[in-house]
């Protein structure tokens, strides 16, 4: 687990092969709605991670996994759940002009 007291640059970053959860959008997944976060070349990792933490209400490690998956694979499921929850997460991510899409 990463040490939250270290600056982001000094924290260990997992390669996409070591990410715990493999999440791809597929129709028929358990949750009816999904907020998809797309890769972004205009923001730093730390800024995106912080915004993901706010949007998804998750810890640093989970936000880092979502961010890295979006970076390496082009997109990541940031939130699954009811439409209102996914819309809320999408709106928070878009506050800093991250590209998202809600799929259901």
Buried (B, 14 or more C-beta within 10 A) or exposed (E): EBEEEEEBEEBEEBEEEEBEEEBEEEEEBEEEBBBBBBBBEEBEBBBBBBBBBBBBBBEBBBBBBBBBBBBBBEBBBBBBBEEEBBBBBBEBBEEBEBBBEBBE
